[in-house]
Amino acid sequence: MNSATVRNLLVRGMLAGLGAGLLALVVAYFLGEPGVDSAIGFEEAHAPAHEHEVELVSRSLQSTAGLATGVLVYGIAFGGIAALAFCFALGRVGRFSPRATALLLSGAALLAVYVVPFLKYPANPPSVGDPDTIGKRTSLYFLMMVLSVLLAIAATILGKRLAPRLGTWYARVVALAAFALVIGLAYAFLPVINEVPTDFPATLLWRFRLSALAIQATLWGGLGLIFGELAERRLNPKPTAAPTGAVPAAN
């Protein structure tokens, strides 16, 4: 794959990330923001009167322009990263078409970048968590994410190397089992963080976490579908049909 093709796919990946970000923004606004508002209301209702802080940025701005900026920048950035990963993976992870490869990568990214860390350190709404431990919680989450991504790459390499001896199916089973084993050990040995107040509504917490998962699924699913289509058209263009009734040129 030459540099011109890589640049073209990078641009298409960022455009696909923008499109996927718009889809995720709709989900975030209609599913995520009501839960955030409810959590903020819970926090304000349980905070002493003298502890109410002055907002530096209004809530209306946070839930509109702030939300849009964050989601779209996130989508564009990961769209570009996904496009570069696609350029490397195409033809190396199996004999898949560009469209199928993009979908496969987006599904793997959803699992490695979000779902696996989420199962250990799930998303929490405002009012959940001690402000003094935010640095520790953030570090542990990113450690879990980096570990998950590296192990996913290692499992892919392991599966490729075992395939000639075990066959493709059994090699993938062994690689997946190894990934699950090491992730399970990480789950067991990394610190557990549970700072949810005892009186916090369980339904609100569940809905917030479910909406966070839905936003990520929409983003990565949309990225895989949109970029897969753009990459397919770039790498496997359909031949232009000859006009009806055209007379073949004489030799």
Secondary structure, 3 states (H helix, E strand, C coil): CCHHHHHHHHHHHHHHHHHHHHHHHHHHHHHHHHHHHHHHHHHHHHCCHHHCCCCCCCHHHHHHHHHHHHHHHHHHHHHHHHHHHHHHHCCCCCCCCHHHHHHHHHHHHHHHHHHHHHHHCCCCCCCCCCHHHHHHHHHHHHHHHHHHHHHHHHHHHHHHHHHHHHCHHHHHHHHHHHHHHHHHHHHHHCCCCCCCCCCCCHHHHHHHHHHHHHHHHHHHHHHHHHHHHHHHHHHCCCCCCCCCCCCCCCC
